[in-house]
Amino acid sequence: MSDRELDLGTKPLQDEVISELTRPISFNGKLEQYCYPRPSEKNGRTPFAQDLTPTMRSATKRMFEEVHTHRVTRSSKSRYFSAASSVVSSPRKGRSTASSPGLRNNGNVATGSSLPNNLRDSIPHNLILLLVGLNPGIMTGVTGWAYAHPSNLYWKLLHSSAITSIRHPPSDTYRLPELYSVGNTNIVSRPTKNGGQLSRREMDDGVPILEQKVREKKPEAVAIVGKSIWESIWRVRKGRAILKEEFHYGWQDESENMGRINGRVGNEAEWKGARVFVTTTTSGLAAGMRPEEKEAVWKVLGSWVKERREQRKRVEEERGLSIDEIG
């Protein structure tokens, strides 16, 4: 496929993806309220997400290109467009019903279970930090890159907090463990347009899975990217909702460590678990905190990550070992 055309087709799933990717953020997802049919249009139907016009193709392509920095080459763009198109144009798989375990919602929210998800966990053993997000968005599901939508502040905050030394593009998702000893996973793997399409049950069902991942891979610390994720973890652990006065951003008490192994379990030795740091959501649509407030929370985490990385490097130099041999 050439860079000049992004062939997305016209199937129902494709229309859903196109509608999401071409929706300007400034209208807060309500652009269709401001689109009016021309007299020549049949049945008063607007062409916003129904007919793929050249203008919409161009807008969609520009949205995809915003994911990249100016350093991305033409060949890498071509590979990206080809991969994204092949995912979007693939046949729809069978839809899970609302009664499927872990996928039930309030009944008035579409499950979106047929949306593609190409995002993989990046959790090698002994990371310094494992970042835990909510679930993939549509663009992340299509591309397989974490926090791929250009409105998301994730990559900006990683850089400004010194967790990463440069502002990486989402296409560098799977390079972070090697470069910075930082990995990524989500509490729910199912892609949706927004977090509001996830039910409490679905999020709660992801908690023991997350605990097991941490127990197996043993990162030093886990960063919970968003208050709602920590609320779900708390709810599963305590059997009740977290109180307002009990919640705080930053490092949590050692008793809240994740993946803890009490005593020897099989071949696994006792482990005190990974420290937990609750940080802010990176969604560009979340207006509960000002940007500078979010950065302040992230910088506390970044300062610790940077220090631990330097400590590991010194140990590596002293012992003459590679970072992969440490631990």
FENWOBEL-V909405 format. One record per backbone hydrogen bond with DSSP energy under -1.0 kcal/mol. NH is the residue of the N-H (numbers start at 1). CO is the residue of the C=O. If there is no record, write none. Layout:
# FENWOBEL-V909405
((NH,CO) (NH,CO))
This chain:
# FENWOBEL-V909405
((8,6) (15,11) (16,12) (17,13) (18,14) (19,15) (20,16) (21,17) (22,18) (27,24) (28,25) (30,27) (33,30) (34,31) (35,32) (41,38) (44,41) (45,42) (53,51) (57,53) (58,54) (59,55) (60,56) (61,57) (62,58) (63,59) (64,60) (65,61) (66,62) (67,64) (68,65) (72,69) (77,73) (78,74) (79,75) (80,76) (81,77) (82,78) (83,79) (84,80) (85,81) (86,82) (87,83) (88,84) (89,85) (100,97) (103,100) (115,112) (118,141) (122,184) (126,217) (128,181) (129,181) (130,221) (131,183) (132,223) (133,185) (141,137) (142,138) (143,139) (144,140) (152,149) (153,282) (157,153) (158,154) (159,155) (160,156) (161,157) (162,159) (163,158) (164,158) (168,166) (172,169) (173,170) (175,172) (179,175) (180,176) (181,177) (182,176) (183,129) (184,122) (185,131) (187,133) (188,134) (192,136) (197,194) (198,195) (203,199) (204,200) (205,201) (207,204) (210,206) (211,207) (212,208) (213,209) (214,210) (215,211) (216,212) (217,213) (218,214) (220,127) (222,275) (223,130) (224,277) (225,132) (226,224) (226,279) (230,226) (231,227) (232,228) (233,229) (234,230) (235,231) (236,232) (237,233) (238,234) (239,235) (246,243) (247,243) (250,278) (252,276) (256,253) (257,254) (258,274) (261,271) (265,268) (268,265) (271,261) (274,258) (275,220) (277,222) (278,250) (279,224) (294,290) (295,291) (296,292) (297,293) (298,294) (299,295) (300,296) (301,297) (302,298) (303,299) (304,300) (305,301) (306,302) (307,303) (308,304) (309,305) (310,306) (311,307) (312,308) (313,309) (314,310) (315,311) (316,312) (317,313) (318,314) (319,315) (320,316) (321,316) (325,322))
